[in-house]
Amino acid sequence: MRVFVTGATGFIGSAIVQELIITGHHVVGLSRSEAGAQALTRAGAEVFRGDVNDLDRLRTAVETADGVIHVAFNHDFSNLKQHSENDRKVIETLGEVLAGSDRPLVIASGTGLVARSKTGDAAVETDDHITSVEFPRAATEEAVDALIAKGVRVMVMRLSQVHDTRHQGRIAQHIQLARQKGRVAYVGEGNNRLAAVHVSDAVRLFRLALEKGQAGAHYHAVGEEGVAMRDIAEVIGAGLKMSVDSITPEEATEYFGWLANLATIDLAASSTLTRQQLGWNPTGPDLLTDLRNMDHSVT
């Protein structure tokens, strides 16, 4: 299959490119820089130069693809609303080109966008998402809803915390805060959880969804349903050789800043239906193991 991948030079995207190539697919990776293009060439992928927000260039790339995986997103939270609306336009464009065909489109989203009305329950694949009014990033799933209604063969891949020993996503922010504050903190008893998945398992799931996913399906890239924030804090504290303290919800904003809300809510998620439908079985290291094995000197 000739697969066009956006975000092909990022942490997850570059791993997807490798997974697809070693399993026999021909990958066309989008890159806006020469350094990214060289990395894709070294990986064995075909390079398509352009920016994901250049919609005319995007259409050209998709026209010759047998399938598309879209993982590009600008995670600059200072202008999240604009970046989210840009992503909506990108998804609309992808859908326009693929409409009327059976070519698969896999869109990256997040388990954190699930509407959490059932306190204490892990989010499941059939749960609805929140709206972009509640949180701008949900524009991605709203755009997918529109494509599903038009009959596009689109699937949503809701990512949990993707990790290895070099990249920890949101947890990297917790480590940076600990360095700034001189201690590691969690809120209350620290029983609120974070779902997680090793990058090797996540990219294998993207491939399985591309190859045999069901149109309109929502899949959860979740290897661990929920890792307690207290456990995460204790492992970070051991690595940084810092004290680990419980703080009150009232103190959370002062310590965590813009991360305060995420640091206090429970983000557990299930992947039971995903495993059943796609025959996916995560085998990579768990989050705490990767955190213990990371090199804090280069964080």
Buried (B, 14 or more C-beta within 10 A) or exposed (E): BEBBBBBBBBBBBBBBBBBBBEEEBBBBBBBBEEEBBEBBEEBEBEBBEBBBBBBEBBEEBBEEBBBBBBBBBBEEEEEBEEBBBBBBBBBEBBBBBBBEEEBBBBBBBBBBBBEBEEEEEBBBBEBEBBBBEEBBBBBBBBBBBBBBEEEBBBBBBBBBBBBBEEBBBBBBBBBEBBEEBEBBBBBBEBEBBBBBBBBBBBBBBBBBBBBEBEBBBBBBBBBBBBBBBBBBBBBBBBBBEBEBBEBEEEBBBEBBEEBBEBBBBBBBBBBEBBBEBBEBEBEBBBBBBBBBEBEBEEB
